[in-house]
Amino acid sequence: MHNNIQNQVHGTTTVGLVCTDGIVLTTDTRASMGYYVASRTVNKIAVIDEHVAVTIAGGVADAQYVVDQLKYNSSIYKIEKSRSLPISSVARITSNIFFSALHQLAPYYADILVGGIDEDGAQLYNVDLFGTLTKEPYYSTGSGSPVAYGIIESEFKESLTIEKALPIAVKAVHAAILRNSGTGDGLNIVTIKKDSLKEYTFEEKQKILADITGRK
């Protein structure tokens, strides 16, 4: 079982899937503080560069600091090397940021999925609040992850394309929205292929939801 206690304390649900032609990242849009819903329209997917994005679970301020550091390092690397920062390096930098904060007795209360594609293919990494780094074919974080895993582990196969895997990711997050109080409201979706990163519009997300739920 992939999820652990760190996943379950964050009120959210994020899903990342590795496909034959790229990456699918999906999250809910609810920000909660205990039983209080602070926002229903939070974007929990941050685009770092045109080939990589991250999902966020946990403390917004902590996660935003990590995102800012990743964007800075990615930009500097591209200027100096004239090429994009490898996905594995993005994940390692994320791990180092969390690990350093932990040893300063000021840990970042967040859980990050790093997903992207480069010359080594599509890759997905999870980095937890301890800086633990793992490479995964699929992963879910947040309090709704047990529900999401129920869908993913029964339907997802590593041989699927983005087109075939996307409805599974959406179905997993939608199921968590229905069954987990820390997860709710809308969806964010990003897919990353070799030559394109797509952030889905409201209308596109509604069509996918309608297809998986049978509602028009």
N, C-alpha and C positions, 0 to 999 in steps of 0.2 A: 504493500500500500504506500503510495507516494506521499500523501499528506501527513502532517505531523502537528504537534500542539501549536507551533508558531502559526501555521496556516489558519487554525481555527479561531485564534483570538482576534484576527482582523475582520471587521465587519464589511465584507465585500466578497465578490467572486471574480476571479480572473482565470482565463483559459488560454493556453498556448499549445499549438499542434504543429509538428513538423510534417510537411507534405513532400511529395516527389518534386514539386516545382516551386516550393517556397514555404512560407510561414503564415499561419492564421493566429491572430491575437484577438481575443474578445473579452470584454468586461461588462459589469453593470455600471450604473451611473449614480448610485446612492452614496452619499457621505453621511455617516451616522456617528453620534457620540453617545454610547450606551443605547438607550431606547429612544433618544432624540434624533430625528432626521434633520441634519444640518443643511443638506442640499440634495436635490433630486437630479441634477444635471452636471455632475462632475465628470470630466474627461480623465479616465484612469489609464489611458494609453498615451505615452509621450514619444514622439518621433525624434530620435537622436540624429539620424542622417537618412539619406534616401534609401539606405539598405538595411537599416536597423531601427527597432523601436523597443520600448520597454512597457510593461504593465506595472501598476502600482497597487499595493495593498498595504494598509497601515496608516501611519501618521503622514498627513499631507505635507507639512513643512519639512519633515525629514526626507521624504521621498523627493520633494522638489529640489532640495539641496543636492541630492545624488544625481538627479536628472541634469541639473545645471553643470555639475562637474563632468558628467559624461559628454554633454554637448561641447563643453570647452575643450576637453581632451581630444574629442573626435575632430573638431575644427583645427586645432593645432597640428595634429598628425597629418591631416589632409594638406595643410599648407606646407609642412616640412617635407613630406614624402610624396606629394602629388598623387596620392591614392587614398582610398577609404580605410579607416581603422578596421582591422579584422574583427569579426564577431567575437571570437574567443578573447581578444584583447579588451573589448568592451565589457565582457563578463568578468574578466580578471580585475579590471579597474574597479568595477562595482564591488566585487568581493573585498578588494583592498580597502576601499572607503569604509565599508561596514566593519571590517576587522580592526582597522585603526581606531575607529570611534569606540569600539568595544574595550580596547585596552586603555583608552582615556577615561573609562568609566562613564561615558556618555553615549550609550549605544543609540543607533538610529532605529526607531520603532517602525520598521517597514519590511516588506518582502517584495522582491523585484523579479520579474521574468524578463530576460533579455532574448529577443528573437530577431533573426535576420538571415541574410544570405550573402555569401561572398564566394571567392574562388574555391573554398572548401565545401561549398554546398549550404543547404539550409540547416540552421542550428538553433537550438533552444536551450537556455541555461536558467536555472533558478538560483537566486542568491537570497539567503534568509538573513535575519537580523544579527546572526553570529558571524556572517561573512562566509558561511558554508556554500561552496560552489558545486553544483552538479549539472551535468549535461543530460538532457532528457528527450525522449521522442514526443512526449506530451506532458503537460503539468497543469495543475490548478492550485491557486492559492486563495486564502480568505476563508471566512466562516462558512461559506456555501460550498466549499470544495468537496466535502463528502458527497453531496448531492450531484455535483458536476461529474465527479469520478464515476458515479453509477452509470451515467450516460456514456462517457468517454470510453470506459473500459469494456463496455458491451458493444459499442458501435464503431470505434475508431480502429483503423488499420494503418500501418506505416506506409503502405503502398498507395495510399489515396492521394489524388490531386487536391489542390486548394478548392476547386469547384465542388468536389465530393465531400471534403472535410469541413467546409465552412458551415453547412447546415447542422453538423454534429456539434461544433463549438457553440453555435447560437442556441441550439436545443439544450446544451448543458448549462449555459448561463441562465437561460429562460427558466429551466427547472429549478435552479437555485433561487431565482427571483420569486417563484411561486411558493417555495418551501422554507426559505431561510429569512429570518427577520432582519438580518444585517445586510441583505442583498435586496436591491429593488429598483423599480422605475424603468429606466431605459437601458439601451445597449450601446457600447462603442465597439466598432470593428475596424481592424486594420489587417490587410493582407500584403505580404511582401514577396515579390518575384524578382528574378535576376535583374530586370531592367525597369521595375516599377514598384512604387509603394502606393497603395490605395487606402484612403480613409473614406469609409462609407457614409453616404448621406442618409438623412432621416427616411426619405422615401425608399431607398435601397434596403435599409434595415427593416422597414415595415413589410416590404415584399417578402424578404426571407422569413420573417416571423409568420406571415400569413401562410407561406408554403409549408412550414413545419407544423403549424397548429391547425391548418385546414380552415382558418378563418379568412374571409375576404373583406 
